Amino acid sequence: MSASAPQRAVLPPDIKARKGGAPLVVLTAYTTPVARLVDAHCDIALVGDSLGMVLHGLPSTLGVTMEMMILHGRAVTRGLSHAMAVIDMPFGSYEESPQQAFRNASRLMAETGAPAVKLEGGQTMAETIAFLTARGVPVMAHVGLTPQAVNTLGGYKVVGRDTEAAKVMADAKACEAAGAFSIVLEKVPQGLAGQITAALSIPTIGIGAGVDCDGQVLVVDDMLGLFTDFRPKFVKRYAELGKTAEEAIAAYAAEVRARSFPAPEHAFADSLPGKSAS
Ligand code: KIV
């Protein structure tokens, strides 16, 4: 994205219309400063429920609450002028019924300003996706590995090999038929992701799903290398900020202990030359 001309904000129909066009660029964002960075280069800033693990140290996304999503969603929309915010519906906020999903999706949109929500699940969520889209809630679907189902899936494994492939395809088609404007394919084998992308008229956004998707999404902290010990195969690290931060903090600690920080240039004189102290 060029920073030269102001552009109007991206909306779900713009994303849907990008099917088969220039790849969609998506990163997660959970805070205003990161949203500003993402806004300059991406089509979508995803307020993912991954924030529970990335920011809050939770063991999975299952403990993420509506309040957490609203707090971070507000911070993100404050930092955007072009990219579209999509906000994840947290575990337990939509699975019970389409009515429960509408209540919580409309609250997420109204209280954060995000123009769309994302929810996990394929055929079982189709009725809910149809209910939401018919009532003004644009839905990004999410199939393949659905982290909120980690306990039923038995871990964060690739989903869609061999006999599972037909189910993932059917899940994706059900979301499209229900009215989703786009769909995340997470940890799906590359060949299957390509087949799903060819079979759907809505854009697929891959994470660990190969290059044939209509777009790509990564967790921003992962691609910036903010964690020194977390290296999933599908993440390319574009920076090593964790290592840089660790070195900076170590240097600061050493200088404080050696009394070499603050140096005179970081301190304030008792009186300015030529002026009496006030
Ligand atoms: O929560 C999240 O960050 C996500 C992406 C990984 C797709 O759902």
Residues whose N, C-alpha, C, O or C-beta is under 5 A from the ligand:
A	BS01	KIV	T28 G48 D49 S50 V184 I207 V217
